[in-house]
Amino acid sequence: MIVELSLKQKTATLACITAAACGLSLAIGPRMLPQTLLTAVTLYLLSGERPTLLFATVRTLPRDINAAWVFLRLSLVLHRYEKRKMTVVRRFEEVAARNPSKVALLMDDQRFTFDEVRRLSDRVACHFRSKGFSRGDTVALLMETRCEYPCVWLGLAKLGVVTALINTNLRRETLRHSIAVANSKAIIVSEELAGEAENLRQALDGVQCDEDLSTIWRDISPRDKLVYIYTSGTTGMPKAAVITNSRFIMMGTGVYYMLALRDDDIIYNSLPLYHSAGGMVGIGSVLLCGLTAALRKKFSASNFFADCIKYNCTVAQYIGEICRFVLTTPAKPTDTQHQVRMMFGNGLRPQIWTQFASRFNIKQIGEFYGSTEGNSNLMNLDNTVGAVGFVPAFARTFYPVTLVRCEEETGEIIRNSDGFCIRCKPGEAGVFIGKIEMKKALNSYVGYADKKASEKKVLRDVFAKGDMFFNSGDILVTDLFGYYYFKDRTGDTFRWRGENVATSEVEGVITNIVGLKDCAVYGVDIPGTEGKAGMAAIVDTAGKLDLVQLGAGIRGSLPAYARPLFIRVLSELPMTTTFKLKKRDLQLDGYNLEKVKDAIYYLQGDGSYRRFEQADFEVVSSGKGKF
């Protein structure tokens, strides 16, 4: 829909044109200012039919010029790496040769310099070579966070051996599945996870490595597999995502350039090293760019900024609910005594964004969007609250990502009469997809070790016959200025009373009402009704949840169709190690009192909640309930 600009908006547009033209003239020379300004104003006067689009284009011009410069630098670096057939090992060897004495990894009292990382990885390579391992083999790594962790898979990579980075919390069948799906020929286990296993460094103390390993790793290709990183398993068994050398380089190097990290930055990384955020993005900036990382064995909300002070960190990472956990800690002097100027990651709720940045004096939040296995990523470069990134209009041809219409409840893609997908307009929610172009490292897609699982993420004949796009399975929305905002994962949205309900929005409202307690919202089936009714699971370990206040807050903040019909109160909320909620388990339990021993409360006609009893369950489950 085209919207006519008011006088105030037109004045603002002209002001933006003038400012943007002045900024542009700095890049192309002051002599071009009159011509630039004249051209911009002329376009403005001639664009009566699309004033809103022009307003958005002009307003974002300074942002987009900066983004173009950043993206150009990154593209040139990646192009140079591609021409040199750069691999992770090759790039690390260059970094280590340039900074042998610089500290690469910090943890507790340990300090690993780049030369020490290089020498330990060489010993790992020589040890496994002596055991007959070679290019293409897979070894599973089951190890808690420690400085040796990246040295192990880096050493295996020097042989072309792929490392399957196993989640240390897995047990029994899930653990067996994760090891088997990668066709692992051996398993490395740290002594913390296997009582009788010797410490890795002790096992390698007698190993001397005088071989020239470069004759091996120089033959490895950028398209060769480097590691397997597993999805977090919010539903079903974890899937092993294939991380090639080129993808690891793109992610690790990309963050360094996109966020303008400095060579003297020390990054606080309390994330698991077997997942992409901590092990690929965080560790990548160390191995590929020469930064220093301070590690922690297990995330601690109360020690987050105390650790940053201890290690003199200037940048910190987060994922999932980490920021909310830190925000719930009591205020203390260390909140602002640190040197952290920037935090980056994904999953910071818009509802607490400003509050978190203000309390802890964080000047920049680099929220990004992406998936371990996907080919499309976004990053917030300009601190816009709530946005996961933006794509300038000029970039859409060579970075082909977009949103397509879908049924929000199921995530099923909607196609037009010709069988093609329909692009979303600004303000219209849709599934985020990225074009697959296998010849381009930036847009290629490898997927999972399981080829069938990989194929399920591919959309074909999207806008033209024969084209292919990666289906993220996530629902996002864009605004007129090209900013993307995360809305929900497909399947997390449910339909009730003829309306779509986004669980993330309801969760945000509830957590604000109950004081940032853990909360999960999901849809549950009710016999005899269409769609799914809302149910919220709230953690209340202290038994202080005020249901009267909760009911009043929900009535005042949510429309009737979005108000949860059921409230389940738990002692703890099931989460993955990347702080993602295991909603599927909660959804399967539903409101079934034969399965659920926690207290469940039931929405009344006046908006209050009362205890859900066996008699209520029998009425609802029989399909005789009135809603």
N, C-alpha and C positions, 0 to 999 in steps of 0.2 A: 504494500500500500504506500502511495506517495503522500507525504505530508508537507503542506505549505509552511515555510518558515515564517516566524513572527519577525517584527522589526528588530526585536532584541536579538534574536538568533542570527538575523542577517548581519547586524552590526558585529556580533561575535565572530561570524564567519569571516568578514572582511578583516577583523583584527587578527584572526588566525592566519589568514592569507599573508598579511603583512609580516607577521612574526616568522612564519615558515619561509617566506621568500628571503627575509634577512638571514635566517639560519642557513638556507641553501646557498646564499651568495658567499658565505664564508668558505663553503666547500669548493665552489666553482669560480670564485673571484668576485670582488666587489664591483667590477665593471659591468658584470652581468645582472646586477640588482634591478636596474630599471626595466630591462627586458623581461626578467623573471616575474617581477611584480605586475607588469602590464599583461603578460600572458595569463597569470593566475586570475587577475581581475576580469579579463576578457572571458575566460572560461566560466567564471562565476556568473557574468551577465548573460551568457549564452545558454546557461543550463537551467532555465526556468522549469523544465520538465522533471529534473532530478535534483532539486535543491538539497534534499536531505543527504543524498549520497555524496555530493560535493562538500557539504558541511563536514561530514565524517572524514572524507579524504584529506581535507585541508587541516582539520583538527589533529589528525594522527600523523601528519607529515613529518614533524620533528622526530616522533617515535619511530616512524618507519625508516627515516634516513639513518638513524642510529642502528636499527635492526639490520638494515642492508649492509652497513659497514661491518657489523659483527659477523653476520652470516658470510660476507665475502671473505673475511679473514679466515674463518673456519673452513670454508669451502676450498680456499687455496691450500691450506695446510693438509686437508684430507686428500685433495687432488695430488699434492706432492707425495704424500704417503703412498697413495695408490700407484703412482708411477714407479716408486721405489720398491713396490711390493712389500710394504711395511707390515710386519707382524708385531705382536705384543712383545715377544722376546727381543727382537731386533731393536725396537724402540727403547725398551728398558735398558739394554746394554749400552745404548748411546747416552741415556740419562745417567746411568751409574758411572760411566767413564768420565762424564763431565762433573759429577758431584759425589765422588767416592766417600768423602768424609761427612757429608751432610746426613743428618738423621732422617730416616725415611719413616720409621714406625716407632711409636711410643706406647708402652702399656705398663702400668704399675711402675716397677723399677727397671724395666727393660728398655734398652735403646738399641735399635738396629740401624746402622748406617746403610747407605745404598750399596757400599762394597760388601758389607756383611750379608745383605740380602742376596747379592749376586753370588757370593761364595757358597752360601748355604744351598741356594737353588742348584748350583753346579754339583754339589755333593749328592743332592737328591737325584739329579739326572744320571750321574755316574752309577749310583747304587741300583737304580731301576734298569739301567742299561745292562749292568752285570747280571741281572736276573732274567734278561731276555725280552724285556718290554721294548716295543718299537712303535713307530708312527701308525696311528689309527687304533691302537689299543685304548681301552678305557679302564681307569682306576677310580674307585669310589673313595671319597675323602669324608670321614666322619670325625670331625674335630671341632672343639669349641674355639671361640675367638682367642687368638694369641698371635704374637708377632710372626711365628713360624708359618702360620696358615697360608698367606699368599706365596711364601717361599716354596711350599710344597707343590702347589699346582703350577707355579712358574717353572720349577725344575722339571716337572713332567712335560710341560709344554716345550721345553728345549729338545725333547725327544719326539715331539709330535704326538705325545700321549694325551688323550682327552681326560680331564678330571670331572667326575660327577660330584658336585658339591651337595652333600646330603644334609638335610635338616637334622640337627642333633636331637630334636624332640621326638623324632619318629620312633615307633616301636612296632614289633611283631610284623603283621601282614603289610602295613604301609611301608615299613622299612625294607622289608624283603622286596616289595614291588619296586621301590625307588632304585634299589641296587640292580634288580634284574632288568628293568626297562632300559637301562643304559648299557646292558651287556658287559658289566664290569668283570674284569679278569682278576682283580685283587681289591682289597679294602685296606685303607690306612685308617687306623683307629688310635686316637690319643689316649693317654693313660687315664684321664678323667672319666672316659666313657667305656673303658675296658680295664678292669682292675688289675689284670695280670700283664697288660701290654707295657712295654718299656717306653719311656719318654722318647719322642722322635729324635731329639738332638743327641741323646745318649746312644741311640741306635746308630747314628751316623758319625759319632766321634771318631771311629776308626777308619772311616772312608776317606781316602785321599783321591783327589781328582786332578790329574795332570793332563787329561785328554783335551784336545781342541774340539769342544762341543759345537763351535760355530760351523764346522763342516756339516753338522746335522741340521741345526735350526735355520741355517740360511736357505735350505731347500723347502722349508715349510711355506705354504701359500697363505695369503690373507683370507682366502675363502675357506681354509681348513678349519675344522672345529677346534675350539680352545677349551671350553668347559660346557658342562650341562648345568643349568640353573633351574630349579624346580618351581613350578607355580605353588602358591601357598596352600592349595587344597581346601578352599572354602567350601567346595562341593566336590565329591568324588575323590579319587586317588590323585596325588600330585602328578603333574605331567612334566617331563624333562624337556625344557626349552633349549634349543641348540644355540649356543653363543659362539660365533666364529671370531677369528682374529679381527676382521674388519669391523664387526659390530661392537666388539669390546672397545676398540680404538675410537670409534665414532662416539660412543657414550661417554667414555672417560675424558677424551679430548674435548668433546662438545661442551660439557659443563664448565671446563676450564675457560674456554673462550667466550661462551655465551654469558657467563656471570662475571667475566673479567676478573677471575681470581688472580692473586699475586703470587710471585715465586716464593715469597717469604711467608705465605699463609700456612697456618697449622690448623688442620681440619679435625674437629671432634667427631668421631665416628663410633657411636655406641650401638650400631646396628649389627645384626647377624651377617657374617661374612659369606654365608652360603646363599644369600639372596642378592638380587641385582642392585638394590640401592646401596647397601654397604659394601658388597663384594665387587661390584663392577663400577658403579659411579664413584663411590668413595675411594676404593683402592686404586681405581684407574687413574685418578688425578695424581696419585703418588708414583706409580710405576711408569706412567707415560709422560707426566709433566714435571716431575721432580718436586712435588709438594710433600709436606710432612703430615702424617695422620696420627692422632692420639686415639687409641682403641680402648674399649671397655668390654669386659667379658659378657656382662649382662646389663641392659639398660636400667638405670635407677633415676627416678624422677627427682628425688631429694638431692642426689649428687650431680645432677646434670651440669649446672653452672659452677658448682664447686670444682668439678673436674676441668671445666674450661679455664678456670682461674689457675688451677694447678699446672696445666700444660701450656699456658699462655696461648690458648686457641683464639683465632680471629674469625673462624667460620665454623658452623656446626650443622650437622645433618639431622633430619627428622623424617619419620614416616608415620602413616596412620594417625593414631591417637596420642603420639608422644607429646605433642605440644599441650594437649588438654591435660594429660597427666602431670606435666611440669607446672601448669597453671594452677592446679588444685593444691599444690604444696603451700605451706604457710609462708608468708612474706618474710624475707630475711635480707641482710645486707648484700649477700652474694648475688642477689637478683640483678644488681647493676654494677658490681665491682669487676666484672669480666671485661674482656677486650673484644668480644664477639660483635662484629659489625653486620654480619649476614648469616641467615640460616636458609638452607635450601632442602627441598624434599617434596613429598607429595602426601596429600591427605589432611592438610590443615583446614579445619572447618571454618567457613566464612564467618560464622557466628562469634568466634573467639579471636579471629585474626587480629583486629585492631587492639583488643584488650591484651593479647599476648605480647605484641610488638611494643606496646606502650609500657607495660609493667617491667619488661626485661630490657628495655631500651635497645631493641633490635632495629637498626636503620633500614634494612632491606630483607624482604622475604622473597626467595626465589622458588615459588611453587611451580612444579612441573607436572606434566601428565605423560604417561606412557605405560607400556607393559613390557615385561621381560621378553616375550616372544614376538612382539609387534614390530612394525616397520615405521610407525608414525609417532612422533613425540612433539610435545608443546612445552614452552617454558615462558614463565612470567619474568620479563626482563626489566619492567619499569615499576614494579611494586604496586600494581593495581590490585586493590583489596578484592579477594575472592576469585580472581581470574587464574586459570591454570596455564595461560599463555595467550598468544595472539598470532594471527597469520595476516600480514599486510596484503593488500590487494595485488601488489606487484609480484608477490612470491607464490601466488597460487598456481602458476603455470609450472614452475620447477619444484615446488613442494606440494604435490597434489593431494591434500587432505580436505575432507569436507564432511558435512552431516547429511544424512539421507533420512527421509521420513520412515517411520516405523510405528507399529502398534506398541505403545509404551508399556503395556502390561506384559506382553510376551517378547518384545524385541524383534518380532517378525518384520522383515523389510517389506515396505509397500512399493509396488511397481505400477507404472502407468499402463495404458491400453497397449502400448508397444512393447511392454515387457521390461522396460528400463526403470531404474531407480529414480526417485524424485529428490532433488536437492532441497534442503530446508532454507527458509528465509530467516533473516535476523529475528530472534525472539521465538523461533519455532524449534522445539526440542527434537533431536534425532540421533541416530546411531553414528558414531564417529568412525570413519573409514579412511584408509590410506591406499593409494594406488601402488600396486606391486609391479616393479620394473627390475627384473633380475639382473640386468646388465649394469645397474647403478647401485653402488653399495648403500647409498642413502635410502633407497626405496626397495631394496631386495627383501625377501621373506624366506626364511629357512624353516621356521616353525619348531616342531617338537621331534624328539627321537621317534615317536609314534607317528607314522605318516598319515594314518587315518585321522588322528586327532588334528594334525596340521591342516588337512584338507577341509575340515569342518569350519575353519576360520577364514576360508577363502570365499569371497563373493565373485561370481562370474557374470559377464555380460551386464555390467552395471550401468554404464552410459553409452556403450557401443559394443557391438559384437566382438567377442574375443578378449575384452579387457578384464583385468583381475584386480580386486581390492581386498585388503585385510580388514576383516570385521572385528573391531575391538570388543563388541558386545557392551559397550558403555554408551549411555545417553548423555549428551552434552547439549548446550545451547550457546548460540553466539549473539552478540549485540551488533549494533550498527557499525561500531568501530573495529570489529574484527576480533574482539576478545572472546575467548571460549571459557565457559563455566561448566564445571562438572555437575550433573544433576543426579544421575543414578546409574546403577548397573542394570542391564536388562534382566528381568526376573525380580528385581528389587522393587520395581513399580507394580502396584496392583490396582485393580479397578473396583470401586465400591459405590453403590448408588449412582451408577452411570458416570462417575468421575474418576480420573486417574489420580492416584495418590503416590507421590514420590517419598519413599521412606526416609531419605536423607533429610528432607525438609522437616518431617515430623520429628525425627531424632534431634535435630537442631533445636526445635522448640522445647522439647521435653528436657533435654540436658540443661538448657538455660533455666527452666523452672525448678528443677530438682538439684541445682548446684553442681552441674558438670559431672554427675554420676554417669557411669557406663550405661548405655542404653542402646537397644536394638529394636527396630520396628520392622515388621514383616506382615504379609497377608496370610490368612488362614481360611480354609474352606468351611462353609456352613451349609449343611444340607438344606435344600429348598430355597436357596438364595442364589442370585447371580453375582459373579465376581468373588472377591475375597474380602473378609472383614479385617480391619487393622488390629494388630496385637503388638504390645510393647513389652519388652523384657528389660527391667531396670535392676541394677545391682544396688543392694542396700545392706551392706555388711553390719552396720551399726543399728539397724532396726529403727531408723529415724525418718523414714519416708512419710511425708505428710500428704495423705491422699486427698484431703480437703483442698489444700493449696494446689496440688497437682490438677485436680478436677477443674478448679476455678481458672487456673492458668491455661489449660487446654481449651476451655470454653471461650476464653478471651482471645486466643491466638489462632485457633484452627477452625475452619468451616466444619459443619456437622459431618460431612462425608469423610473427612480426614482424621476425625477423632478416633483413637484406638478403642475398639469395643472391649478388649481385654487388656489387663495389666498383670504381668507376671513379675513377682519380686524374687530375685535370686541372691545368693550369697556371693557368687562370682559369675562373670560372663565368659562363655567359651570364646577364646580368640586364637588366631594363628600367631606364629612368632613374628609376623610383620604387623601385628596389631590390627588385623582385619577380623571382623566378627564372623563367627561360624553360624550364620543365620539359618543355614539349611537344617542343622540339628535342632534348633529351636522351633523352626517351622514344622518339622516332622512331629515334634511333641505336641504342638498346638496348645489347645485348652483341655486336652484329655486328662482328666483327673486320675485315670488309671495309670498314666505314665508320669505325670508331673506331681511331685511332692511339695513343690514350692507353693506359696500362697498365690492365688489368682483372684483378681478383682474384675467386676463386671460393670459396664457403663449403664447408668440408669437414665430414665427419661429427663430428669432434671439436670443432667450433666455430671452428677456425682458418681462415685464408684463404691460398690459394696462387695463383700466376699462372694466369690463364685462357689456355690455349693453343689453337692451331688445332684440335687433336684434340678438345679439350673442346667447342669451338664446333660441330664437326661432329656430335658425339653429341647435344648439347642441341638443336640446330636440326633434327635428324632425328626428334625425338620419342622417342628411346631413352634419355634420361636418367632417372635414378631420384631422386625427390625426396620 
